[in-house]
Amino acid sequence: MYRYLLFDFDNTIMDFTKTEQLALKKAVREICGRDITDEEVSVYHVINDGYWKRLEKKEVNREQLKFGRFADFTKAIGIENVDVNALNRRYMDCLAETVVEYPDSYKVLKELSGRYRIYIITNGTTYIQKGRLAGTSFRELVCRMFISDEIGADKPAVEFFGPIIRETGDADLSRYLVIGDSVTSDIRFGKRIGVDTCYVGAEGSGADYTIAGIGDLPELLKRIDM
């Protein structure tokens, strides 16, 4: 049934929650000269997530996101007189150097790569996402990574799909499956372009399929292909 599996990257096959925590703590320590707590990391996560959702809605652009999230974060946790742009740059470099896969990711992608073509679709910055992919155990299993920074459009914009169609040369939408953890980005993207979707998380996403974690995907696809 499906030929092309379009995987979101972060919090689908990569543990971005852990990645974010490690990178943020390192960047703040180096630029601001103090350690931050897990609770303060959670404050950043909420602020950052809000900015990315605003980016999806085109309420802010990328530069506003990069500056705004750290301006809001440092104010929220009481760090003063900080070069916000320098903090953002160091954080992004730390992200590019930090690779944390989910335990099942390699096994799942290895098994599926024999039957499907594996692609990654991600909203992110090119050098960060490519750097992280290069450090994964499954990099050779991925046909290509599509990054919003290069495409010039963020999921869920339908424009994100154009380069994918050009890559595969296949306009049959029934042969694509989008797999991701975000209802507003991944699932909405799949619905907008007219392909099936698989949500990684709890029920109630409105996706065609739902799995608790990426390790459940091979069994789901076996049932579908029966």
C-alpha positions as CSV (number, residue, x, y, z in Angstrom):
1,M,0.0,0.0,0.0
2,Y,2.6,2.6,1.1
3,R,5.9,3.1,-0.6
4,Y,7.2,6.3,1.1
5,L,7.3,6.8,4.9
6,L,7.7,10.5,5.8
7,F,9.0,10.6,9.4
8,D,9.1,13.7,11.5
9,F,12.5,13.9,13.2
10,D,12.2,15.3,16.7
11,N,10.1,13.5,19.4
12,T,9.3,10.9,16.7
13,I,12.6,9.1,16.1
14,M,14.8,11.4,18.1
15,D,14.4,12.3,21.7
16,F,14.3,16.1,21.4
17,T,13.2,16.6,25.0
18,K,16.5,15.2,26.2
19,T,18.5,16.9,23.4
20,E,17.0,20.3,24.3
21,Q,17.8,19.8,28.0
22,L,21.5,18.9,27.4
23,A,22.1,21.6,24.8
24,L,20.3,24.4,26.8
25,K,22.1,23.6,30.1
26,K,25.5,23.7,28.3
27,A,24.8,26.9,26.4
28,V,23.5,28.8,29.4
29,R,26.5,27.6,31.5
30,E,28.9,28.8,28.9
31,I,27.3,32.1,28.0
32,C,25.6,33.2,31.2
33,G,28.0,31.6,33.7
34,R,25.4,29.7,35.7
35,D,23.7,26.3,35.8
36,I,20.0,26.0,35.3
37,T,17.6,23.6,36.8
38,D,15.3,21.1,35.1
39,E,12.4,23.3,36.1
40,E,14.0,26.2,34.3
41,V,14.5,24.0,31.3
42,S,10.8,23.3,31.4
43,V,10.1,27.1,31.3
44,Y,12.2,27.4,28.1
45,H,10.4,24.4,26.6
46,V,7.0,26.1,27.0
47,I,8.3,29.4,25.6
48,N,10.1,27.7,22.7
49,D,7.1,25.5,21.8
50,G,4.9,28.5,21.8
51,Y,7.2,30.3,19.3
52,W,7.3,27.3,17.0
53,K,3.5,27.1,17.0
54,R,3.4,30.8,16.1
55,L,5.9,30.1,13.3
56,E,3.6,27.4,11.9
57,K,0.8,30.0,11.8
58,K,3.2,32.6,10.3
59,E,2.7,34.9,13.2
60,V,6.5,35.2,13.6
61,N,9.5,34.6,11.3
62,R,12.6,32.6,12.1
63,E,14.7,35.5,13.3
64,Q,11.9,36.6,15.6
65,L,11.7,33.1,17.0
66,K,15.4,32.8,17.6
67,F,15.7,36.1,19.4
68,G,12.3,36.1,21.1
69,R,12.5,32.7,22.8
70,F,15.7,33.6,24.6
71,A,14.7,37.1,25.4
72,D,11.6,35.8,27.0
73,F,13.4,32.9,28.7
74,T,16.2,34.9,30.3
75,K,13.7,37.4,31.6
76,A,11.5,34.6,33.0
77,I,14.3,33.1,35.0
78,G,16.0,36.3,36.1
79,I,19.1,36.4,34.0
80,E,20.0,40.0,33.2
81,N,22.5,41.7,30.9
82,V,22.9,38.7,28.6
83,D,23.7,38.8,24.8
84,V,20.6,37.0,23.7
85,N,21.9,36.5,20.1
86,A,25.1,34.9,21.4
87,L,23.1,32.6,23.7
88,N,20.9,31.6,20.8
89,R,24.0,30.9,18.6
90,R,25.7,28.8,21.2
91,Y,22.5,26.9,21.9
92,M,22.0,26.1,18.2
93,D,25.6,24.8,18.0
94,C,25.1,22.7,21.1
95,L,21.9,21.2,19.5
96,A,23.9,20.3,16.3
97,E,26.4,18.4,18.5
98,T,23.8,16.5,20.6
99,V,22.4,13.2,19.3
100,V,19.9,11.4,21.4
101,E,17.9,8.6,19.6
102,Y,15.0,6.7,20.9
103,P,16.0,3.1,21.8
104,D,13.8,1.6,19.0
105,S,14.6,4.0,16.2
106,Y,17.5,2.1,14.5
107,K,15.7,-1.3,14.8
108,V,12.5,0.1,13.4
109,L,14.1,2.0,10.5
110,K,16.3,-0.9,9.6
111,E,13.3,-3.3,9.4
112,L,11.2,-0.9,7.4
113,S,13.9,0.2,5.0
114,G,13.7,-3.2,3.3
115,R,10.1,-2.5,2.3
116,Y,9.8,1.3,2.2
117,R,11.7,4.3,1.2
118,I,12.5,6.3,4.4
119,Y,12.4,10.1,4.4
120,I,12.7,12.7,7.2
121,I,10.5,15.8,7.1
122,T,11.5,18.4,9.7
123,N,10.9,22.0,10.7
124,G,14.3,23.2,11.7
125,T,17.6,24.8,10.9
126,T,19.7,23.1,8.2
127,Y,23.1,22.7,9.9
128,I,21.6,21.6,13.1
129,Q,19.4,18.9,11.7
130,K,22.0,17.6,9.2
131,G,24.6,17.6,12.0
132,R,22.4,15.6,14.2
133,L,21.3,13.2,11.5
134,A,25.0,12.6,10.6
135,G,25.6,11.4,14.2
136,T,22.8,8.9,14.3
137,S,23.0,5.1,13.9
138,F,20.4,5.1,11.2
139,R,21.8,7.8,8.9
140,E,22.5,5.4,6.0
141,L,18.9,4.1,6.1
142,V,17.4,7.6,5.3
143,C,17.0,8.4,1.6
144,R,16.9,12.1,2.2
145,M,16.1,14.7,4.9
146,F,13.7,17.5,3.9
147,I,14.2,20.6,6.1
148,S,11.9,23.6,6.2
149,D,15.0,26.0,6.4
150,E,16.0,24.8,2.9
151,I,12.5,24.5,1.4
152,G,11.4,27.9,2.5
153,A,8.2,26.7,4.0
154,D,7.3,25.1,7.4
155,K,5.0,22.2,8.0
156,P,2.0,22.2,7.8
157,A,2.3,24.4,4.7
158,V,1.4,22.5,1.5
159,E,4.5,24.0,-0.2
160,F,6.6,21.7,1.9
161,F,5.4,18.7,-0.2
162,G,6.7,20.0,-3.5
163,P,10.3,18.9,-3.1
164,I,9.2,15.5,-1.8
165,I,7.1,14.9,-4.9
166,R,10.0,16.0,-7.1
167,E,12.4,13.7,-5.3
168,T,10.2,10.6,-5.6
169,G,8.6,11.4,-9.0
170,D,5.4,9.7,-7.7
171,A,2.2,11.7,-7.6
172,D,0.1,8.8,-6.2
173,L,-0.8,10.2,-2.8
174,S,-2.0,6.7,-1.6
175,R,1.6,5.6,-1.5
176,Y,2.7,8.2,1.2
177,L,2.4,8.0,5.0
178,V,3.3,10.9,7.3
179,I,4.4,9.8,10.8
180,G,4.9,12.4,13.6
181,D,4.2,13.6,17.1
182,S,2.6,17.0,16.3
183,V,-1.0,17.4,15.5
184,T,-0.6,21.0,14.4
185,S,2.5,20.3,12.3
186,D,2.7,16.7,11.1
187,I,-0.9,15.5,11.1
188,R,-2.3,18.8,9.7
189,F,0.4,18.7,7.0
190,G,-0.6,15.2,6.0
191,K,-4.3,16.1,5.9
192,R,-3.6,19.3,3.9
193,I,-1.7,17.4,1.2
194,G,-4.1,14.5,1.1
195,V,-2.0,11.6,2.4
196,D,-2.5,9.2,5.3
197,T,-1.2,10.1,8.7
198,C,0.1,8.2,11.8
199,Y,0.2,10.0,15.1
200,V,2.9,9.0,17.7
201,G,1.2,9.7,21.0
202,A,-2.2,9.5,22.7
203,E,-5.5,8.9,21.0
204,G,-7.6,11.8,19.8
205,S,-5.3,13.4,17.2
206,G,-7.6,13.0,14.3
207,A,-4.9,11.0,12.4
208,D,-5.7,7.9,10.4
209,Y,-3.6,5.8,12.8
210,T,-2.2,6.2,16.3
211,I,0.7,4.4,17.9
212,A,2.1,4.9,21.4
213,G,5.7,5.0,20.2
214,I,7.8,4.4,17.1
215,G,8.5,0.8,18.2
216,D,4.8,0.0,17.4
217,L,5.0,1.1,13.7
218,P,6.2,-2.1,12.1
219,E,3.3,-4.1,13.5
220,L,0.9,-1.4,12.4
221,L,2.2,-1.5,8.9
222,K,2.0,-5.3,8.8
223,R,-1.7,-5.1,9.6
224,I,-2.3,-2.5,7.0
225,D,-0.5,-4.4,4.3
226,M,-2.3,-7.7,5.0
